[in-house]
């Protein structure tokens, strides 16, 4: 079974703090995604990584950065947290190069609250 | 990506089969049908996908009509833990960031004791 884990299920931070969200997958997948999910807005892509050290901005990258130093780990960084970044953050991985299919496997999500 | 239409909600008795329909009348020849679900406050979960033939895995079966304009996801013996929102997505497999998932409103399945 594909396992995607995220560092925290719930997180509370203060405005202006730097926040690190970590995601680890154990299936040697090349591609990894960071989304946020808000009521009524569905999933929105923040960043995508093709492979190690490779990244591409998604639809809403402002206020976020990412790091992919190892294949299994994809980190999302909120440089200076703001209240409008309160959301559910979801990480996903995909074995695109090996399967040619864009089936994505998600982590459990991190519910971040910024006060 | 082809547009899909799903009923907003359905009920199912525990232990019975849950049959979730999806209409995709504008599907093109190279588009696949994917199903995901999302249990409340959890990450989405991939269930199954198919192109033309019916598919079965340990979670569910996918029945695609011969003209491919509609499909049905079948959970053979629904349990309370199957209560979730189920999303049907029709699209060509994308590489790159174009592969980001876009969910519609889905069907909220409630499995009742």
Interface residues (C-beta under 8 A of the other chain):
Chain A: X4 X31 X33 X35 X42 X43 X45 X48 X50 X56 X57 X58 X59 X88 X90 X91 X92 X94 X96 X100 X101 X102 X103 X104 X105 X106 X107 X108 X109 X111
Chain B: X32 X34 X41 X42 X43 X44 X45 X46 X49 X93 X94 X95 X96 X97 X99 X100 X101 X102 X103
